[in-house]
Amino acid sequence: MANHKSALKRIRANETKRLRNRYQHKTTRTMVRKLRDTKDQVVASELYKTVSSMLDKLAKKNIIHKNKAGNLKSKLARYVNGLAATA
């Protein structure tokens, strides 16, 4: 158990941040799945902008690694562009 007031505060703050990071990460993963399920190119391109921004924010806050964000964005961009070719 913590012995100082500042350590107790740090424990509370870390828990709050952990929950916020977990929520943002889960929300982003859900949006990625939603984008992959989309078959309409117009809807997918709009959704891609949102998902791309969310991934960048997660990478900026070190919730996910910057290369993971880049890899996901690349794969999703190829998927969206592939929808345009098949339409």
DRENMAR-227499 format. One record per atom (N, C-alpha, C, O): atom name; x, y, z. Coordinates in steps of 0.001 Angstrom, whole numbers, plus 524288, in hexadecimal, padded with zeros to 5 digits. Layout:
// DRENMAR-227499
> atom|c1|c2|c3
> CA|X|Y|Z
...
This chain:
// DRENMAR-227499
> atom|c1|c2|c3
> N|8034C|7FB5E|80000
> CA|80000|80000|80000
> C|80376|804DC|80000
> O|807C4|804D9|80224
> N|8017F|808FF|7FD91
> CA|8047F|80DD7|7FD20
> C|8050C|81080|80271
> O|80199|8102B|805C7
> N|80977|81323|80321
> CA|80A8F|815B1|80811
> C|80A09|81BA7|807DF
> O|809F0|81E2E|80BF6
> N|809B2|81DE7|80339
> CA|80981|8239B|802BE
> C|8047D|82543|7FFFF
> O|8023A|82255|7FCED
> N|802D2|82A0B|80131
> CA|7FE23|82C19|7FEBA
> C|7FEC5|82C52|7F8CF
> O|7FB2A|82B19|7F5E0
> N|80370|82DE8|7F71F
> CA|80456|82E5B|7F17F
> C|80414|828FD|7EED6
> O|8024A|82891|7EA65
> N|805DA|824F2|7F189
> CA|8059C|81FB6|7EF54
> C|7FFFA|81DD4|7EEE2
> O|7FE92|81B38|7EB19
> N|7FCC5|81F26|7F2BF
> CA|7F73C|81DC9|7F281
> C|7F499|82091|7EDF4
> O|7F170|81E46|7EB26
> N|7F5EF|82583|7ED43
> CA|7F3B9|8287F|7E8EE
> C|7F579|82629|7E3B7
> O|7F261|825CC|7E00D
> N|7FA64|82499|7E365
> CA|7FC74|82241|7DE97
> C|7F98F|81D3A|7DD55
> O|7F87D|81C25|7D8C6
> N|7F846|81A27|7E146
> CA|7F553|8154E|7E073
> C|7EFF6|81689|7DE31
> O|7EE34|813FA|7DA84
> N|7ED5D|81A77|7E067
> CA|7E836|81BFE|7DE6B
> C|7E891|81DFD|7D8DA
> O|7E560|81C8E|7D58D
> N|7EC60|8213E|7D7C8
> CA|7ECFE|82383|7D28F
> C|7EE35|81F45|7CE89
> O|7EC1D|81F54|7CA35
> N|7F198|81B9A|7CFFD
> CA|7F2FA|81768|7CC5F
> C|7EE45|81406|7CAFF
> O|7EDAA|81265|7C683
> N|7EAFD|812FD|7CECB
> CA|7E64D|80FDE|7CDCC
> C|7E29C|812B7|7CA19
> O|7E064|81056|7C68E
> N|7E1F3|817C9|7CAE9
> CA|7DE9D|81AEC|7C783
> C|7E0B3|81AE0|7C1F0
> O|7DDBD|81A2B|7BE38
> N|7E5D2|81BA3|7C162
> CA|7E836|81BA0|7BC2F
> C|7E7D4|8163F|7B99E
> O|7E6EC|815D8|7B4EA
> N|7E885|8122C|7BCB0
> CA|7E832|80CDD|7BA93
> C|7E2CA|80BD7|7B84B
> O|7E24E|809AE|7B406
> N|7DEBB|80D65|7BB29
> CA|7D968|80C8E|7B950
> C|7D843|80FC6|7B467
> O|7D5B8|80DE8|7B0C6
> N|7DA28|81499|7B456
> CA|7D953|817EC|7AFC1
> C|7DC12|815A3|7AB02
> O|7D9CE|8156A|7A6C5
> N|7E0FF|813E9|7ABB0
> CA|7E3F2|8119D|7A75C
> C|7E151|80CA7|7A559
> O|7E10A|80BB5|7A0A5
> N|7DF6A|8098A|7A904
> CA|7DCD3|804A8|7A799
> C|7D7E0|805B8|7A46C
> O|7D6D0|8030E|7A090
> N|7D4E2|809A0|7A617
> CA|7D014|80B13|7A352
> C|7D156|80CF2|79DCE
> O|7CECF|80B4C|79A0F
> N|7D535|8105D|79D47
> CA|7D69E|8127A|79825
> C|7D8AD|80E32|7948D
> O|7D771|80E1E|78FE8
> N|7DBC9|80AA9|796AC
> CA|7DDEE|80663|79394
> C|7D992|802CE|791A9
> O|7D981|8014A|78D19
> N|7D5F8|80177|79518
> CA|7D1AA|7FE00|793B5
> C|7CE19|80092|78FAB
> O|7CC4F|7FDFF|78C06
> N|7CD11|8059E|7904E
> CA|7C9C5|80873|78C9E
> C|7CC45|80884|78735
> O|7C998|807D3|78345
> N|7D15E|80957|78709
> CA|7D422|8096F|7820C
> C|7D3FA|80414|77F72
> O|7D318|803B1|77ABC
> N|7D4D7|7FFF0|78281
> CA|7D4A2|7FAB0|78044
> C|7CF3B|7F988|77E05
> O|7CECB|7F708|779EF
> N|7CB23|7FB53|780A6
> CA|7C5D3|7FA8E|77EC9
> C|7C500|7FD6A|779A2
> O|7C283|7FB59|77613
> N|7C712|80224|7793A
> CA|7C688|8052F|7746D
> C|7C989|802A4|76FF0
> O|7C7C2|802BB|76B79
> N|7CE0F|80063|7711A
> CA|7D115|7FDA7|76D11
> C|7CDE5|7F909|76B08
> O|7CD9E|7F834|7664D
> N|7CB83|7F611|76E81
> CA|7C83F|7F1A9|76CDC
> C|7C3A5|7F386|76994
> O|7C244|7F11B|765A8
> N|7C14E|7F7D0|76B36
> CA|7BCE2|7FA02|76859
> C|7BE8F|7FB8E|762D4
> O|7BBBA|7FA9B|75F0F
> N|7C325|7FDEC|76260
> CA|7C52F|7FF74|75D43
> C|7C628|7FAAA|759DC
> O|7C4E7|7FAB5|75538
> N|7C85E|7F68F|75C1A
> CA|7C976|7F1D0|75910
> C|7C47C|7EF16|7574A
> O|7C489|7EC4D|7535F
> N|7C02B|7EFD8|75A1E
> CA|7BB2F|7ED76|7589E
> C|7B84C|7F0A0|75481
> O|7B496|7EEB4|75220
> N|7B9F9|7F577|753A5
> CA|7B74A|7F8E8|74FF9
> C|7B88C|7F749|74A68
> O|7BD0C|7F634|7491C
> N|7B484|7F722|7471C
> CA|7B534|7F5B8|74198
> C|7B48E|7FA74|73DFD
> O|7B618|7FA3C|73971
> N|7B250|7FEB2|73FF5
> CA|7B171|80362|73CD0
> C|7B64B|806DE|73D06
> O|7B827|8082E|74142
> N|7B858|8085E|73876
> CA|7BD3E|80B44|73833
> C|7BCBB|810C0|73A78
> O|7C058|81298|73D0C
> N|7B860|81362|73996
> CA|7B7A3|818BA|73B85
> C|7B777|818D1|7417C
> O|7B9F8|81C16|743F8
> N|7B488|8153F|743B3
> CA|7B425|814DC|74960
> C|7B96B|81358|74BB0
> O|7BB0C|81569|74FB7
> N|7BC0A|80FB9|74919
> CA|7C115|80DDC|74B04
> C|7C525|81237|74AFF
> O|7C83E|81299|74EA8
> N|7C535|8157F|746F7
> CA|7C919|819B1|746C2
> C|7C82D|81DBB|74B09
> O|7CBE9|81FDC|74D30
> N|7C347|81ECC|74C46
> CA|7C213|82267|75091
> C|7C39C|82003|755CB
> O|7C5D4|822A2|75929
> N|7C269|81B0C|75668
> CA|7C3B6|8184F|75B3F
> C|7C99E|817C8|75BE0
> O|7CBA0|817DE|7603E
> N|7CC64|8173C|7577E
> CA|7D213|816C2|757A9
> C|7D493|81BA3|759FB
> O|7D852|81B46|75CF9
> N|7D283|8202F|7589B
> CA|7D4A2|82511|75AC3
> C|7D42D|8251F|760B3
> O|7D7D9|826A1|7636A
> N|7CFB8|8237E|762B0
> CA|7CED2|8235E|7684D
> C|7D26F|81F6D|76AF9
> O|7D4E4|8209C|76EEE
> N|7D2B5|81AC1|768C0
> CA|7D5E7|8169A|76B0E
> C|7DBB2|8181A|76AE9
> O|7DE90|8172A|76EA7
> N|7DD57|81A64|766A2
> CA|7E2CA|81C08|76617
> C|7E437|82002|76A4C
> O|7E86A|81FB4|76CA0
> N|7E0C6|823AA|76B3E
> CA|7E1A4|82795|76F4C
> C|7E1E7|82510|774AE
> O|7E537|8267A|777DE
> N|7DE6E|82159|775B2
> CA|7DE64|81EAF|77ABC
> C|7E379|81BAE|77B95
> O|7E5A5|81BBA|77FDF
> N|7E55D|81914|7777F
> CA|7EA41|8161F|777F1
> C|7EED9|819C2|778FC
> O|7F249|81888|77C1D
> N|7EEE4|81E3B|77659
> CA|7F315|82204|7773B
> C|7F31F|823F1|77CDC
> O|7F747|82494|77F31
> N|7EE81|824DF|77F08
> CA|7EE2B|826B8|78471
> C|7F011|82291|78843
> O|7F2B3|823CF|78C17
> N|7EEBE|81D9F|7873C
> CA|7F08E|8196B|78AA2
> C|7F67C|818F6|78A66
> O|7F906|81824|78E67
> N|7F8B0|8197D|785BE
> CA|7FE53|81922|7852A
> C|80108|81DC1|787CF
> O|80525|81D23|78A39
> N|7FEBB|8224E|78755
> CA|80100|826FD|789B2
> C|80145|82675|78FA3
> O|804FC|8284A|79215
> N|7FD58|823F3|791F1
> CA|7FD2B|8234A|7979B
> C|7FFD1|81E41|7996D
> O|7FF7C|81CDC|79E04
> N|80270|81B88|795D8
> CA|80528|816A3|79708
> C|80188|81260|79917
> O|80335|80F03|79C16
> N|7FCA5|81281|79785
> CA|7F90C|80E4D|798E6
> C|7FA21|809A7|7954F
> O|7F9E9|80526|796FC
> N|7FB4C|80ACB|7905E
> CA|7FD34|806D6|78CC1
> C|80247|808E2|78A5E
> O|8034E|80D94|78A7E
> N|80561|8056C|7883D
> CA|80A5D|806F2|785E8
> C|8095B|809D4|780C9
> O|8059B|808A3|77E05
> N|80CAB|80D94|77F88
> CA|80BE1|810BA|77ACF
> C|80C1F|80D65|775DE
> O|80965|80E86|77212
> N|80F5D|8094C|775DF
> CA|80FA4|805EC|77147
> C|80AB1|802A8|770A8
> O|80907|80190|76C48
> N|8085A|8011C|77504
> CA|8036A|7FE36|774C2
> C|7FF2C|801A5|77269
> O|7FC16|7FFDE|76F2E
> N|7FF06|80696|7740D
> CA|7FB37|80A3F|771E6
> C|7FC19|80ADF|76C09
> O|7F865|80AD7|768F8
> N|80103|80B71|76A84
> CA|80240|80C0C|764FE
> C|800C0|80744|761D1
> O|7FE9F|807BB|75D87
> N|801DE|802A5|763F2
> CA|8007F|7FDCE|76136
> C|7FA9A|7FD3F|76091
> O|7F8BB|7FBBE|75C67
> N|7F7B2|7FE75|764AF
> CA|7F1FB|7FE1E|7645F
> C|7EFD5|801FD|76064
> O|7EC6D|800AA|75D44
> N|7F1D6|806BF|76087
> CA|7F009|80ABD|75CD6
> C|7F12F|8091E|7573A
> O|7EDF8|809E7|753BD
> N|7F5BD|806E0|75665
> CA|7F73B|80523|7512E
> C|7F393|800DB|74F31
> O|7F1B7|8010F|74AC3
> N|7F293|7FCFE|75286
> CA|7EF23|7F8B3|750FA
> C|7E995|7FA9C|74FF1
> O|7E70B|7F8E8|74C3B
> N|7E7BC|7FE26|7533E
> CA|7E26F|8002A|7528C
> C|7E20E|80382|74DA3
> O|7DE14|80361|74AEF
> N|7E621|8067E|74C74
> CA|7E62C|809B2|747B5
> C|7E5FD|80639|742DE
> O|7E336|8075D|73F1D
> N|7E903|801ED|74303
> CA|7E8E1|7FE49|73E99
> C|7E372|7FBE8|73DFE
> O|7E192|7FB28|739A0
> N|7E0F0|7FABA|74262
> CA|7DBAF|7F882|74237
> C|7D7DC|7FC5A|73FCD
> O|7D4C9|7FAEB|73C64
> N|7D809|80141|74190
> CA|7D467|8053C|73F95
> C|7D562|8062E|739C6
> O|7D1AF|80699|736BC
> N|7DA53|80686|7383A
> CA|7DB90|80758|732B8
> C|7DA02|802A1|72F6F
> O|7D89A|80339|72ADF
> N|7DA3D|7FE0B|731AA
> CA|7D883|7F95A|72EF6
> C|7D2B1|7F94B|72DFE
> O|7D0DE|7F72D|72A14
> N|7CFC8|7FBA0|7318E
> CA|7CA1C|7FC0E|730CC
> C|7C8E3|7FF6C|72C10
> O|7C52A|7FE59|72937
> N|7CC06|80385|72B33
> CA|7CB31|80704|726C7
> C|7CC11|80419|721A2
> O|7C94C|804FB|71DCD
> N|7CFEC|800A2|7219A
> CA|7D127|7FDBF|71CD3
> C|7CCE0|7F9D3|71B74
> O|7CBCC|7F8EE|716DA
> N|7CA72|7F77B|71F68
> CA|7C67B|7F38A|71E69
> C|7C124|7F5EA|71D53
> O|7BDC2|7F356|71B15
> N|7C05A|7FAC4|71EE1
> CA|7BB33|7FD3D|71E2A
> C|7BA42|7FEDA|71892
> O|7B620|800FA|71756
